[in-house]
């Protein structure tokens, strides 16, 4: 066979180049798609300035230890009607409960809840919460004592 003729269906360097370019194009397209989905579901930074946050870290630890020393027990949950229920133990009567809810992923959504006390240390949110996954930051205040906790809801 001479160098100028080619058999029909022969795999050439041009075919290999097209396979490589096509393969890398698919990988790049998938990477760009996944990166855009990841960035779209991220709601921002945890702290604005990590250096400033590091300077407050020991203070945050001391506040957490002080709250733990109060001995308050808290068990959050959600009722069938969508209201958030918080069961407490050892919390003084008349304590005020407030919560900030945020969606951990997906659509950016925030809610603020206020609670009404019920008998036996139970507290019920004044408004129902949409179904789905939430992160709840609960604050309980009784006089000068403050307890803060975060949990999945």
Residue, then its C-alpha position, 0 to 999 in steps of 0.5 A: x500500500x502506498x503512503x498516499x492511499x488509505x483504507x476505508x474505516x482506518x483509525x487515524x491520528x485525526x480520529x485520535x485527536x477528535x476522541x481526546x478533544x471530545x473527552x476533555x470537552x465532556x470532562x470540562x463541561x461536567x466540571x463547570x456544571x458541578x462547580x456552578x451547582x456547588x457555588x449556587x448552593x453555598x450561602x456565603x462565608x461562615x465568618x467575615x474575617x478569620x483572623x478576627x474570629x480566631x481572636x474571639x475563639x477563647x471567648x466563645x469557648x468560655x461562653x459555651x462552657x458557662x452555658x453548659x454549666x447552667x445544666x439546662x437540657x434542650x430537645x428541639x423537634x417539629x410537630x405534625x402541624x409544622x410548629x417547632x416544639x422545644x422540650x426543656x428541663x432545668x430551665x427557669x420559669x419565664x425564660x425567653x426562647x428565640x430561634x433563627x432558622x436557615x437552610x443549610x443548602x439549596x435556596x437561601x431562606x431564613x426564618x425567625x421564631x418566637x416561642x410560647x411556653x406550654x406546661x411541663x417545660x414545653x415551648x411551641x413556636x408561634x408560627x409553623x415552619x416550612x417542611x424540609x431541612x433547617x439549621x436552628x440556632x436557639x437562644x434561651x435567656x433567663x435574666x443574665x443567663x444565656x444559653x445558645x445551641x445549634x441543631x438540625x431540624 
